[in-house]
């Protein structure tokens, strides 16, 4: 997978097409990444007594739908 934590990526498809964000979590086995501010969904949570609340969270996006615009990883020197 070409996406790493801390990279700035651009979304190529979906409802947030063209937007940019930073990768907060990478799910290697699933081939997905969680990007801050993209692919946001709302979840309603029941709370007994005080009432419930609505929580917004970033859902994972398939790595094939992301393009790295600014890599966070440092370049390693090549051996000769």
GROMACS elastic network, one bead per residue, 0.5 to 0.9 nm:
[ bonds ]
;  ai    aj funct       b0    kb
    1     4     6  0.79853   500
    1    28     6  0.73986   500
    1    31     6  0.70500   500
    1    32     6  0.88798   500
    1    63     6  0.71908   500
    1    64     6  0.88006   500
    2    63     6  0.78639   500
    2    67     6  0.88725   500
    2    68     6  0.79293   500
    3     6     6  0.88751   500
    3     7     6  0.68794   500
    3     9     6  0.82437   500
    3    23     6  0.79205   500
    3    26     6  0.76055   500
    3    32     6  0.89565   500
    3    33     6  0.76293   500
    3    63     6  0.69451   500
    3    66     6  0.80399   500
    3    67     6  0.82662   500
    3    68     6  0.68766   500
    3    71     6  0.83887   500
    4     7     6  0.58132   500
    4    23     6  0.70011   500
    4    24     6  0.87788   500
    4    25     6  0.81275   500
    4    26     6  0.66913   500
    4    33     6  0.84764   500
    4    71     6  0.79255   500
    4    72     6  0.76939   500
    4    73     6  0.76557   500
    5     8     6  0.88896   500
    5    22     6  0.78284   500
    5    23     6  0.51047   500
    5    24     6  0.56354   500
    5    25     6  0.58472   500
    5    26     6  0.63469   500
    5    33     6  0.85220   500
    5    72     6  0.77252   500
    5    73     6  0.86373   500
    6    22     6  0.57853   500
    6    23     6  0.51404   500
    6    24     6  0.63072   500
    6    25     6  0.84216   500
    6    71     6  0.76267   500
    6    72     6  0.55675   500
    6    73     6  0.79853   500
    7    21     6  0.83851   500
    7    22     6  0.55814   500
    7    23     6  0.55732   500
    7    24     6  0.85310   500
    7    68     6  0.67468   500
    7    69     6  0.77271   500
    7    70     6  0.59284   500
    7    73     6  0.76177   500
    8    20     6  0.68607   500
    8    21     6  0.55979   500
    8    23     6  0.64767   500
    8    35     6  0.87845   500
    8    67     6  0.86271   500
    8    68     6  0.60588   500
    8    69     6  0.56742   500
    8    71     6  0.63902   500
    8    72     6  0.75240   500
    9    19     6  0.84759   500
    9    20     6  0.55608   500
    9    21     6  0.56875   500
    9    22     6  0.61426   500
    9    23     6  0.71651   500
    9    35     6  0.80385   500
    9    66     6  0.61163   500
    9    67     6  0.53685   500
    9    69     6  0.52434   500
    9    70     6  0.68968   500
    9    71     6  0.83719   500
   10    17     6  0.79374   500
   10    18     6  0.60797   500
   10    19     6  0.57233   500
   10    21     6  0.67393   500
   10    22     6  0.88871   500
   10    65     6  0.85431   500
   10    66     6  0.57167   500
   10    67     6  0.51732   500
   10    68     6  0.64149   500
   10    69     6  0.65327   500
   11    14     6  0.76537   500
   11    16     6  0.67723   500
   11    17     6  0.52228   500
   11    18     6  0.53947   500
   11    19     6  0.57910   500
   11    20     6  0.64234   500
   11    21     6  0.83997   500
   11    38     6  0.81748   500
   11    61     6  0.89271   500
   11    65     6  0.60782   500
   11    67     6  0.65264   500
   12    16     6  0.83862   500
   12    17     6  0.53635   500
   12    18     6  0.60713   500
   12    19     6  0.83832   500
   12    64     6  0.86668   500
   12    65     6  0.52744   500
   12    66     6  0.58443   500
   12    67     6  0.69465   500
   13    16     6  0.72357   500
   13    18     6  0.77159   500
   13    65     6  0.59931   500
   13    66     6  0.81826   500
   14    17     6  0.52955   500
   14    39     6  0.83635   500
   14    65     6  0.84758   500
   15    39     6  0.75374   500
   16    19     6  0.58247   500
   16    20     6  0.88345   500
   16    38     6  0.64949   500
   16    39     6  0.66526   500
   17    20     6  0.88024   500
   19    37     6  0.89412   500
   19    38     6  0.74816   500
   20    35     6  0.86777   500
   20    36     6  0.89109   500
   20    37     6  0.82551   500
   20    38     6  0.77063   500
   20    69     6  0.85428   500
   21    35     6  0.59105   500
   21    36     6  0.55941   500
   21    37     6  0.62080   500
   21    38     6  0.67595   500
   22    34     6  0.85928   500
   22    35     6  0.55167   500
   22    36     6  0.55776   500
   22    37     6  0.81432   500
   23    26     6  0.73644   500
   23    33     6  0.67210   500
   23    34     6  0.58585   500
   23    36     6  0.62600   500
   24    33     6  0.76884   500
   24    34     6  0.57382   500
   24    35     6  0.56906   500
   24    36     6  0.62437   500
   25    32     6  0.88024   500
   25    33     6  0.57814   500
   25    34     6  0.50999   500
   25    35     6  0.72687   500
   25    60     6  0.86216   500
   26    30     6  0.89918   500
   26    31     6  0.79166   500
   26    32     6  0.62215   500
   26    34     6  0.63115   500
   26    35     6  0.89321   500
   26    60     6  0.85394   500
   27    30     6  0.55919   500
   27    31     6  0.58998   500
   27    32     6  0.51231   500
   27    33     6  0.56913   500
   27    34     6  0.79900   500
   27    60     6  0.81974   500
   28    31     6  0.50014   500
   28    32     6  0.65945   500
   28    33     6  0.80703   500
   29    32     6  0.80138   500
   30    33     6  0.87575   500
   30    62     6  0.82540   500
   31    61     6  0.86308   500
   31    62     6  0.61371   500
   31    63     6  0.59168   500
   31    64     6  0.83166   500
   32    60     6  0.58041   500
   32    61     6  0.52952   500
   32    63     6  0.50186   500
   32    64     6  0.83256   500
   33    59     6  0.85473   500
   33    60     6  0.52007   500
   33    61     6  0.53541   500
   33    62     6  0.64156   500
   33    63     6  0.61609   500
   33    66     6  0.88152   500
   34    38     6  0.81546   500
   34    39     6  0.85076   500
   34    58     6  0.64275   500
   34    59     6  0.61917   500
   34    61     6  0.61311   500
   34    62     6  0.88821   500
   35    38     6  0.56562   500
   35    39     6  0.76493   500
   35    58     6  0.67508   500
   35    59     6  0.79714   500
   35    60     6  0.72745   500
   35    61     6  0.75517   500
   36    39     6  0.84812   500
   36    40     6  0.86524   500
   36    58     6  0.65463   500
   37    40     6  0.66376   500
   37    57     6  0.87193   500
   37    58     6  0.67459   500
   38    58     6  0.63029   500
   38    59     6  0.79817   500
   38    61     6  0.87153   500
   39    57     6  0.83383   500
   39    58     6  0.55557   500
   39    59     6  0.57094   500
   39    60     6  0.74994   500
   39    61     6  0.73130   500
   40    56     6  0.64171   500
   40    57     6  0.54869   500
   40    59     6  0.61796   500
   41    55     6  0.83050   500
   41    56     6  0.55529   500
   41    57     6  0.55040   500
   41    58     6  0.62693   500
   41    59     6  0.67451   500
   42    54     6  0.63866   500
   42    55     6  0.55382   500
   42    57     6  0.63573   500
   42    58     6  0.88472   500
   43    53     6  0.84695   500
   43    54     6  0.56611   500
   43    55     6  0.52364   500
   43    56     6  0.63083   500
   43    57     6  0.76647   500
   44    52     6  0.72129   500
   44    53     6  0.60029   500
   44    55     6  0.63769   500
   44    56     6  0.88813   500
   45    51     6  0.89672   500
   45    52     6  0.54858   500
   45    53     6  0.54564   500
   45    54     6  0.61258   500
   45    55     6  0.72848   500
   46    51     6  0.67074   500
   46    53     6  0.68082   500
   46    54     6  0.89054   500
   47    50     6  0.63240   500
   47    51     6  0.51931   500
   47    53     6  0.74749   500
   48    51     6  0.61557   500
   48    52     6  0.74896   500
   49    52     6  0.86485   500
   58    61     6  0.89571   500
   61    64     6  0.85059   500
   61    65     6  0.71581   500
   61    66     6  0.79063   500
   62    65     6  0.56781   500
   62    66     6  0.73230   500
   63    66     6  0.53417   500
   63    67     6  0.82108   500
   64    67     6  0.78443   500
   68    71     6  0.64611   500
   71    74     6  0.81429   500
   73    76     6  0.89476   500
